[in-house]
Structures are given as structure tokens and as C-alpha cells.
Amino acid sequence: MSLKVLVGCKRVIDYAVKIRVRPDKLGVVTDGVKHSMNPFDEIAIEEAVRLKEKKIAKEVIAVSCGPTQAQETIRTALAMGADRGIHVEIPAKEMEKLEPLHVSKILAKLVEKEGAQLLVVGKQAIDDDSNATAQMTAALLDWPQATFASKIEHKDGELTVVREIDGGLETIKVKVPAVVSADLRLNEPRYATLPNIMKAKKKKIDKMKPADLGVDTTPHFDVLNVSDPPARDAGIKVEDVDTLITKLKETGRI
């Protein structure tokens, strides 16, 4: 059975950008800042495209929530090999308070609407590091989940997934339909070629709002304060081991 695969791809501030806290201390500066696809979601897209190249998947659908600029993220996914996109329109101001639970509800509704048999997402987004969307979506769908995947094999309606865990690696089997979250070592995402970037401009992107899916995105909490991490003290050089031990004792390290 060929699978229809839905892949989440979030637009985030580019990993190479130095994050700056807003003057009001309620968020970070996003205006005029370079954005790109969440790196873990790039890995998810790559894995879905590889499944299609192996004839395991028949269609790959890229989904992104956010303002109009989120379509750029979807176009990147399309250039990498996804077949079509879905843009769930959420204004930039509302995106600041969009929670993993909201995204999970949106993805679950889209899985049901599209009749997808596999949902692949990055294990976490590099902006909020929540690491919750895959798990909650699996719960909402009542599907098995294989999180932190570093290797995926499909056979006879089952996925054999190697997971990265604290103690090393764990291999599990889950039946399809299922939810998978991609870890860093699952694959090396391809670069989109110019011809594929041009083809992506002609691929279809459906637009809808959370309300069209029956999802309420009212936030469950308010952000009270966002601050920079404390600055680290400058290091010092010591001449010998005895001096090192003395300094460590002075600072209460030993």
C-alpha cells in the first residue's frame, strides 16, 4: 500500500541569526530578520520525499501554519520534492501565542481531511524547543508514535524505527497509520536545485484558516517576560595545576 504522507514544516528565525529580545520584553525581534524552515522539519521533508522515491509513499503534502511568509517555507518543501502544500493562515501577531496543542489539533484535522496514513514532523522547533507536537497529535489521532527517529524502514504495513534515546539507540515497530518525529541523524536534507525551485512555483498550495478546520487557537497562557540568558564571565588562564586547584577552590568549584 502506497502511503499519503503529511509533513509539518514550521517557519522559524534562521539558526544562524543572533536572537534579540524586544524592548517590551514580551518576545523576540522578528521584523527584518531572516527566516527559514525549521532544520528538523527539513529532515522530515527529506525523509518523506525519500519514501516517495522508494515507491512507499504516493504523495507528500507539506503543511505550514503562519502569516503569508509561511508560503515561502512551503515552496522550499515543494522544491525539495513535496507534491503540494497547505497553508493554514495565522497572522504574525497570533503566531506568537500559537501553542503546540493548537498545531497538533490542526495537523490531526488535516490528516483526517486528507486521508493521510503517515504524519512526519521534526522532533522540535528551534525557536520554542517544545518537542510536543508529534506526541500530542498521535494522542489526538489515537495513532502509534515513533519519536526521535534516526532510521526508518517500511515493510508489510509496519515501520521499523531506530530511536535516539538517552541510553543510546532503541528499535521499535509501529503499525501504519502512525506519527513519526525526525531526529538530527535521520538523513542529510538535499539542496533544492534551480529547476525544482522553478517547478515549485507552479505547484498547488491550498489556503485555509484554523476555523475552517474547527480549531480554536485561543491561547491558554500569557507571556509575562522574555529575557536574554545571563552573560558568562570571562575565562582566565593559569600557569600550572596548583594555581588551577587554588582558583577552583576560591570559586567553590571543589
C-alpha positions as CSV (number, residue, x, y, z in Angstrom):
1,M,0.0,0.0,0.0
2,S,1.4,3.4,-1.0
3,L,1.1,6.0,1.7
4,K,-0.1,9.5,1.7
5,V,2.3,11.5,3.8
6,L,1.6,14.7,5.6
7,V,4.7,16.7,6.7
8,G,4.7,19.7,9.1
9,C,7.2,22.4,8.2
10,K,7.5,25.5,10.5
11,R,8.9,28.9,9.6
12,V,11.4,29.9,12.2
13,I,14.1,32.5,12.6
14,D,17.2,31.2,10.8
15,Y,19.6,29.2,13.0
16,A,22.5,31.5,12.1
17,V,20.7,34.7,13.3
18,K,21.6,36.2,16.7
19,I,18.3,36.4,18.6
20,R,17.4,39.8,20.1
21,V,14.8,40.4,22.8
22,R,12.2,43.1,22.0
23,P,12.3,46.3,24.1
24,D,8.9,45.4,25.6
25,K,10.4,42.1,26.9
26,L,7.4,40.1,25.6
27,G,9.1,38.4,22.7
28,V,12.0,38.4,20.3
29,V,12.6,40.7,17.3
30,T,11.2,39.1,14.1
31,D,10.8,42.1,11.7
32,G,13.6,42.3,9.2
33,V,15.1,39.1,10.4
34,K,16.0,36.2,8.1
35,H,13.6,33.2,8.5
36,S,13.9,29.7,7.1
37,M,12.4,26.2,7.5
38,N,13.0,24.6,10.9
39,P,16.0,22.3,10.4
40,F,14.3,19.3,11.9
41,D,11.3,19.8,9.6
42,E,13.8,19.9,6.6
43,I,14.8,16.4,7.7
44,A,11.2,15.3,7.9
45,I,10.5,16.6,4.4
46,E,13.6,14.8,3.1
47,E,12.5,11.5,4.6
48,A,9.0,11.8,3.2
49,V,10.5,12.5,-0.3
50,R,12.8,9.5,0.0
51,L,9.8,7.3,0.9
52,K,8.1,8.6,-2.3
53,E,11.3,7.8,-4.3
54,K,11.2,4.3,-2.9
55,K,7.5,4.0,-4.1
56,I,6.5,3.6,-0.4
57,A,4.6,6.9,-0.5
58,K,2.4,8.1,-3.3
59,E,2.0,11.7,-2.3
60,V,3.8,14.1,0.1
61,I,1.9,17.1,1.4
62,A,3.7,20.0,3.2
63,V,1.8,21.9,5.8
64,S,2.8,25.2,7.5
65,C,0.9,27.5,9.9
66,G,1.7,31.2,9.9
67,P,1.4,34.5,8.1
68,T,1.8,34.9,4.3
69,Q,5.5,34.4,4.5
70,A,5.0,30.8,5.6
71,Q,4.3,30.1,1.9
72,E,8.0,30.6,1.3
73,T,8.7,27.7,3.7
74,I,6.1,25.6,1.8
75,R,7.7,26.5,-1.5
76,T,11.1,25.3,-0.1
77,A,9.4,21.9,0.8
78,L,7.9,21.8,-2.7
79,A,11.3,22.4,-4.3
80,M,12.7,19.6,-2.2
81,G,10.2,17.2,-3.7
82,A,6.8,17.6,-1.9
83,D,3.8,17.4,-4.2
84,R,1.6,20.1,-2.9
85,G,1.2,22.4,0.1
86,I,-1.3,23.5,2.7
87,H,-1.0,27.0,4.3
88,V,-3.0,27.4,7.4
89,E,-3.2,31.2,7.7
90,I,-2.4,32.7,11.1
91,P,-1.5,36.4,11.5
92,A,2.1,37.0,12.7
93,K,0.8,38.5,16.0
94,E,-1.3,35.4,16.7
95,M,1.7,33.2,15.8
96,E,3.5,34.5,18.9
97,K,1.0,32.7,21.1
98,L,0.3,29.6,18.9
99,E,0.9,26.6,21.1
100,P,1.9,23.0,20.2
101,L,-1.6,21.9,21.2
102,H,-3.1,24.2,18.6
103,V,-0.8,22.9,15.9
104,S,-1.5,19.3,16.9
105,K,-5.2,19.9,16.6
106,I,-4.7,21.5,13.1
107,L,-2.5,18.6,11.9
108,A,-4.9,16.0,13.3
109,K,-7.8,17.6,11.4
110,L,-5.7,17.8,8.2
111,V,-4.7,14.1,8.5
112,E,-8.4,13.2,8.7
113,K,-9.4,15.6,5.9
114,E,-6.6,14.4,3.5
115,G,-6.9,10.7,4.5
116,A,-3.1,10.6,5.2
117,Q,-1.6,7.4,6.7
118,L,1.6,8.9,7.9
119,L,2.5,12.2,9.6
120,V,6.1,13.2,9.8
121,V,7.3,16.2,11.7
122,G,10.6,17.5,13.1
123,K,11.2,16.4,16.7
124,Q,11.1,20.0,17.8
125,A,11.3,23.6,16.5
126,I,14.5,25.5,17.2
127,D,12.5,28.6,18.3
128,D,10.4,27.2,21.2
129,D,12.1,23.8,21.7
130,S,8.7,22.4,22.8
131,N,9.2,18.8,21.5
132,A,5.4,18.2,21.9
133,T,3.6,18.4,18.6
134,A,4.2,14.8,17.4
135,Q,3.3,13.3,20.7
136,M,0.1,15.3,21.1
137,T,-1.0,14.7,17.5
138,A,-0.6,11.0,17.9
139,A,-2.7,11.1,21.1
140,L,-5.5,13.1,19.3
141,L,-5.5,10.6,16.4
142,D,-5.1,7.6,18.6
143,W,-2.2,6.5,16.4
144,P,1.1,4.9,17.4
145,Q,4.1,7.2,17.6
146,A,7.8,6.8,16.8
147,T,9.7,9.8,18.1
148,F,13.3,10.9,17.7
149,A,13.7,8.7,14.6
150,S,17.2,8.2,13.3
151,K,16.3,5.4,10.8
152,I,13.0,4.4,9.2
153,E,12.2,1.2,7.3
154,H,8.8,0.2,6.0
155,K,7.6,-3.4,5.4
156,D,4.3,-5.1,5.4
157,G,2.3,-2.1,6.8
158,E,4.8,-1.6,9.6
159,L,7.5,0.9,10.3
160,T,10.7,-0.3,12.0
161,V,12.2,2.8,13.6
162,V,15.5,3.3,15.3
163,R,15.1,6.0,18.0
164,E,17.7,8.1,19.7
165,I,17.3,7.9,23.5
166,D,19.5,8.9,26.4
167,G,21.0,5.5,26.8
168,G,21.8,5.0,23.1
169,L,19.5,3.6,20.4
170,E,16.2,1.8,20.7
171,T,14.5,-0.1,17.8
172,I,10.7,-0.3,17.8
173,K,8.0,-1.4,15.3
174,V,4.8,0.6,14.8
175,K,1.8,-0.2,12.6
176,V,0.7,2.3,10.0
177,P,-1.1,4.8,10.3
178,A,1.5,6.4,12.6
179,V,3.2,9.6,13.6
180,V,7.0,9.9,13.3
181,S,9.2,12.7,14.5
182,A,12.6,13.2,12.8
183,D,15.9,13.5,14.8
184,L,19.1,15.0,13.5
185,R,20.7,11.9,12.2
186,L,17.8,10.6,10.2
187,N,19.2,11.9,6.9
188,E,21.0,14.8,5.2
189,P,18.4,17.1,3.5
190,R,19.1,17.8,-0.1
191,Y,19.6,21.2,-1.6
192,A,16.8,22.3,-3.9
193,T,18.0,22.7,-7.4
194,L,17.1,25.7,-9.6
195,P,14.9,23.6,-11.9
196,N,13.0,22.2,-8.9
197,I,12.7,25.7,-7.4
198,M,11.1,26.9,-10.7
199,K,8.8,23.8,-10.7
200,A,7.8,24.5,-7.1
201,K,6.3,27.9,-8.2
202,K,3.7,26.0,-10.2
203,K,2.7,23.5,-7.5
204,K,-0.6,24.0,-5.7
205,I,-0.8,25.5,-2.2
206,D,-4.3,25.3,-0.6
207,K,-5.1,28.1,1.9
208,M,-7.4,27.8,4.9
209,K,-7.8,29.2,8.4
210,P,-7.9,27.2,11.7
211,A,-11.6,28.0,12.0
212,D,-12.2,26.1,8.7
213,L,-10.9,23.0,10.4
214,G,-12.9,23.7,13.6
215,V,-9.8,24.5,15.6
216,D,-9.9,27.3,18.3
217,T,-6.4,28.9,18.6
218,T,-7.2,31.0,21.8
219,P,-4.1,30.9,23.9
220,H,-4.0,29.2,27.2
221,F,-1.3,31.4,28.7
222,D,0.2,34.8,28.6
223,V,3.9,35.6,28.2
224,L,5.0,37.7,31.2
225,N,8.6,38.2,30.4
226,V,11.3,37.2,27.9
227,S,14.9,37.9,28.8
228,D,18.4,37.2,27.5
229,P,20.4,34.4,29.1
230,P,22.8,35.6,31.8
231,A,26.2,36.7,30.4
232,R,29.0,34.3,31.1
233,D,32.1,35.6,33.0
234,A,35.3,35.8,31.0
235,G,37.6,32.9,31.5
236,I,41.2,33.1,32.8
237,K,44.4,31.3,32.0
238,V,46.5,29.8,34.8
239,E,50.2,28.8,34.8
240,D,50.1,25.4,36.4
241,V,47.9,22.8,38.1
242,D,48.5,24.1,41.6
243,T,47.1,27.5,40.6
244,L,44.2,25.9,38.8
245,I,43.3,24.0,42.0
246,T,43.6,27.2,44.1
247,K,41.3,29.1,41.7
248,L,38.7,26.3,41.7
249,K,38.7,26.3,45.5
250,E,38.3,30.1,45.6
251,T,35.2,29.9,43.4
252,G,33.7,27.0,45.3
253,R,34.0,24.5,42.4
254,I,35.9,22.0,44.5
